[in-house]
Amino acid sequence: MLLLVGSSAVGAELFGGGAEPAEGLLILRNGQILSGRITNLGEYYSVVLPEGELRLRRSEVEFACRDLAEAYQRKRTLIARDNTLEHLQLAQWCVRHGLLEA
């Protein structure tokens, strides 16, 4: 479920501790995605949305990135090449979020 409420180094650099807020995505451990103006507050991420602001514990966030293409690349690097189940789960995640060309 996509909630509208680049490389792994880019995401880490863009949303590093104390970084300025930047537009991007938070990829959550539960499979959801939040899109908005993101600030890394150390133990929390702040996401400013048109409807307000959310704060999420760092433990709820898999990673922060600029866009879905970068999210896919990051998720792909986290799975073992020979793990069929993880590849299937990544494919399902792609379909759920409209990444049909991945």
C-alpha positions as CSV (number, residue, x, y, z in Angstrom):
1,M,0.0,0.0,0.0
2,L,1.5,3.3,-1.0
3,L,0.6,6.0,1.4
4,L,1.0,9.5,0.2
5,V,0.2,11.0,3.6
6,G,19.2,6.7,-6.2
7,S,21.9,4.6,-4.6
8,S,22.1,3.5,-1.0
9,A,24.9,6.0,-0.3
10,V,22.7,8.8,-1.6
11,G,19.8,7.9,0.7
12,A,22.1,7.6,3.7
13,E,23.8,10.9,2.9
14,L,20.5,12.7,2.1
15,F,18.8,11.6,5.4
16,G,21.8,11.3,7.7
17,G,21.5,12.4,11.3
18,G,21.1,16.2,11.6
19,A,20.6,16.5,7.9
20,E,18.3,19.2,6.5
21,P,14.7,18.1,5.6
22,A,14.5,16.7,2.1
23,E,11.7,15.3,-0.1
24,G,11.9,11.5,-0.2
25,L,10.4,8.2,0.9
26,L,10.5,6.2,4.1
27,I,10.4,2.5,3.4
28,L,8.8,0.9,6.5
29,R,9.6,-2.5,7.8
30,N,5.9,-3.4,7.4
31,G,6.1,-3.0,3.6
32,Q,4.4,0.4,3.5
33,I,5.9,3.6,2.1
34,L,5.6,7.2,3.3
35,S,6.3,10.0,0.9
36,G,7.0,13.6,2.1
37,R,9.5,16.0,3.5
38,I,11.8,13.8,5.7
39,T,14.1,14.8,8.5
40,N,16.3,12.3,10.4
41,L,16.0,13.2,14.1
42,G,18.3,10.5,15.4
43,E,15.9,8.0,17.1
44,Y,13.0,9.2,15.0
45,Y,12.2,10.3,11.5
46,S,9.8,13.2,10.9
47,V,7.7,13.1,7.7
48,V,5.8,16.3,6.8
49,L,2.7,15.5,4.7
50,P,0.0,17.8,3.3
51,E,-2.2,16.7,6.2
52,G,0.3,17.1,9.0
53,E,3.4,15.5,10.4
54,L,4.2,12.0,11.4
55,R,7.1,10.8,13.6
56,L,8.2,7.2,13.3
57,R,10.7,5.4,15.4
58,R,13.9,4.5,13.6
59,S,13.2,0.8,14.4
60,E,10.0,1.0,12.2
61,V,11.9,2.3,9.2
62,E,13.9,0.0,6.9
63,F,15.6,2.9,5.1
64,A,15.0,6.4,3.6
65,C,15.6,7.1,-0.1
66,R,14.8,9.6,-2.8
67,D,12.4,7.5,-5.0
68,L,10.9,4.1,-5.7
69,A,13.7,3.2,-8.1
70,E,16.3,3.7,-5.4
71,A,14.1,1.8,-2.9
72,Y,14.0,-1.2,-5.3
73,Q,17.8,-1.1,-5.8
74,R,18.3,-0.9,-2.0
75,K,15.9,-3.8,-1.3
76,R,17.5,-5.8,-4.1
77,T,21.0,-5.5,-2.6
78,L,19.6,-6.7,0.8
79,I,18.5,-10.1,-0.5
80,A,20.6,-13.2,-1.1
81,R,21.0,-14.1,-4.7
82,D,19.9,-17.7,-4.1
83,N,17.0,-17.0,-1.8
84,T,13.9,-17.7,-3.9
85,L,11.5,-16.6,-1.2
86,E,13.1,-13.2,-0.7
87,H,13.0,-12.6,-4.5
88,L,9.3,-13.5,-4.6
89,Q,8.7,-11.1,-1.7
90,L,10.5,-8.4,-3.5
91,A,8.5,-9.1,-6.7
92,Q,5.3,-8.8,-4.6
93,W,6.5,-5.6,-3.0
94,C,7.2,-4.2,-6.5
95,V,3.7,-5.1,-7.8
96,R,2.1,-3.6,-4.7
97,H,3.9,-0.3,-5.3
98,G,3.5,-0.2,-9.0
99,L,7.1,-1.0,-10.0
100,L,6.1,-3.3,-12.8
101,E,9.3,-2.6,-14.9
102,A,11.6,-3.7,-12.0
